[in-house]
Amino acid sequence: MMYTYLIKPILFLLYPETVHHLVLKLLKWACSIPGGKSILRSCYQVKHPLLHTRVFGLDFPSPVGLAAGFDKNAEHYNELEVFGFSFIEIGTVTPKGQPGNPKPRSFRLPSDRALINRMGFNNMGADEVVKNLNNRGTKLIIGGNIGKNTSTPNEEAVNDYLNTFRALFEHVDYFVINVSCPNISDLSKLQDVDSLSSILSTIARERDKQVVRKPVLLKISPDLHPTHLDEIIELVPMYGIDGIVATNTTVSRENLATSQDTIREIGNGGLSGKPLQARSTEIIRYIHEKSGGAIPMIAVGGM
Ligand SMILES: Cc1cc2nc3c(=O)[nH]c(=O)nc-3n(C[C@H](O)[C@H](O)[C@H](O)COP(=O)(O)O)c2cc1C
């Protein structure tokens, strides 16, 4: 009640990215107070043996995790753990740090319970993220979501994925190859069979050189054509990729309650939240049926 009628209306007066940083600062402070973490854990964490899930060779105490984009630089995972997530996907991390797109770059659509963002892979770069990953104080499973720098042309993208994979290898528990962000020009073209084959085979070869086997997943767009999706469903087992993260944000603006004028004013970006739920679920169902349940998935979309 207090959140809905008092806190949320105040927060919604502020720019979404400002609120994001403000709330994370508050959380850090609350967790630094003696007993703070225990109180938050007792409010939010649910532990039960039935929630235990073993997938990709990893043991997840619960099937609920936090999607990429919330803790891009791996600065907050030790605190976010109090909410009961059993895994957090940090990133997207690129080899070099980059500022992302100019602000404003995230927009609320309250009547649709949705967001549009065009952050553009703002992150501190692999070396800085590795420093933050050295502070792991929890058993939380960490996924490393990797991408390419905006300035790297698609023809050279494979090197960016490889370099970030190598940099993060010792520090994360699994990887997610992100080729589906709609906010980096032409990135989603890396989902085409030739480009994707090159990236997946390079990462799979590099992974096979390592003593410890770390799962590698592929994050896909909800905007893929069915024939394209079929190709991806074939490629994934071919290169020993362990699973799919479905889905990223959509470029679709269909069936929104928000006015067309507002949508036009906002401009480009990926839509997430409630309007994405049906589409991402449809993709997940399709992959499950088409692969005969052989491809494990992390379901994202609709929050
Ligand atoms: C502000 C914002 C930033 C995001 N950044 C990333 C990112 O860096 N990498 C990525 O793979 N997905 C990113 N995402 C996409 C989310 O991980 C997720 O796939 C998407 O929001 C759909 O889920 P949802 O509808 O439950 O929010 C971002 C989403 C938002 C809203």
Ligand as a Chemical Component Dictionary entry (heavy atoms), coordinates in Angstrom:
data_LIG
# 
_chem_comp.id                   LIG 
_chem_comp.type                 NON-POLYMER 
_chem_comp.pdbx_formal_charge   0 
_chem_comp.three_letter_code    LIG 
# 
loop_
_chem_comp_atom.comp_id 
_chem_comp_atom.atom_id 
_chem_comp_atom.alt_atom_id 
_chem_comp_atom.type_symbol 
_chem_comp_atom.charge 
_chem_comp_atom.model_Cartn_x 
_chem_comp_atom.model_Cartn_y 
_chem_comp_atom.model_Cartn_z 
_chem_comp_atom.pdbx_ordinal 
LIG C1  C1  C 0 17.225 -0.708 -18.755 1  
LIG C2  C2  C 0 17.482 -2.075 -19.343 2  
LIG C3  C3  C 0 18.784 -2.442 -19.665 3  
LIG C4  C4  C 0 19.041 -3.699 -20.221 4  
LIG N1  N1  N 0 20.327 -4.049 -20.520 5  
LIG C5  C5  C 0 20.574 -5.278 -21.031 6  
LIG C6  C6  C 0 21.892 -5.670 -21.329 7  
LIG O1  O1  O 0 22.860 -4.931 -21.121 8  
LIG N2  N2  N 0 22.092 -6.912 -21.861 9  
LIG C7  C7  C 0 21.046 -7.785 -22.096 10 
LIG O2  O2  O 0 21.295 -8.909 -22.556 11 
LIG N3  N3  N 0 19.798 -7.427 -21.803 12 
LIG C8  C8  C 0 19.531 -6.215 -21.289 13 
LIG N4  N4  N 0 18.252 -5.864 -20.994 14 
LIG C9  C9  C 0 17.144 -6.813 -21.318 15 
LIG C10 C10 C 0 16.729 -7.638 -20.106 16 
LIG O3  O3  O 0 17.769 -8.466 -19.663 17 
LIG C11 C11 C 0 15.519 -8.528 -20.494 18 
LIG O4  O4  O 0 15.906 -9.438 -21.489 19 
LIG C12 C12 C 0 14.346 -7.694 -21.002 20 
LIG O5  O5  O 0 14.164 -6.547 -20.193 21 
LIG C13 C13 C 0 13.044 -8.491 -21.038 22 
LIG O6  O6  O 0 12.652 -8.886 -19.753 23 
LIG P1  P1  P 0 11.535 -8.100 -18.888 24 
LIG O7  O7  O 0 10.380 -7.815 -19.818 25 
LIG O8  O8  O 0 11.186 -9.085 -17.829 26 
LIG O9  O9  O 0 12.188 -6.847 -18.396 27 
LIG C14 C14 C 0 17.969 -4.613 -20.446 28 
LIG C15 C15 C 0 16.657 -4.229 -20.096 29 
LIG C16 C16 C 0 16.414 -2.989 -19.539 30 
LIG C17 C17 C 0 14.994 -2.614 -19.192 31 
# 
loop_
_chem_comp_bond.comp_id 
_chem_comp_bond.atom_id_1 
_chem_comp_bond.atom_id_2 
_chem_comp_bond.value_order 
_chem_comp_bond.pdbx_ordinal 
LIG C1  C2  SING 1  
LIG C2  C3  SING 2  
LIG C2  C16 DOUB 3  
LIG C3  C4  DOUB 4  
LIG C4  N1  SING 5  
LIG C4  C14 SING 6  
LIG N1  C5  DOUB 7  
LIG C5  C6  SING 8  
LIG C5  C8  SING 9  
LIG C6  O1  DOUB 10 
LIG C6  N2  SING 11 
LIG N2  C7  SING 12 
LIG C7  O2  DOUB 13 
LIG C7  N3  SING 14 
LIG N3  C8  DOUB 15 
LIG C8  N4  SING 16 
LIG N4  C9  SING 17 
LIG N4  C14 SING 18 
LIG C9  C10 SING 19 
LIG C10 O3  SING 20 
LIG C10 C11 SING 21 
LIG C11 O4  SING 22 
LIG C11 C12 SING 23 
LIG C12 O5  SING 24 
LIG C12 C13 SING 25 
LIG C13 O6  SING 26 
LIG O6  P1  SING 27 
LIG P1  O7  DOUB 28 
LIG P1  O8  SING 29 
LIG P1  O9  SING 30 
LIG C14 C15 DOUB 31 
LIG C15 C16 SING 32 
LIG C16 C17 SING 33 
# 
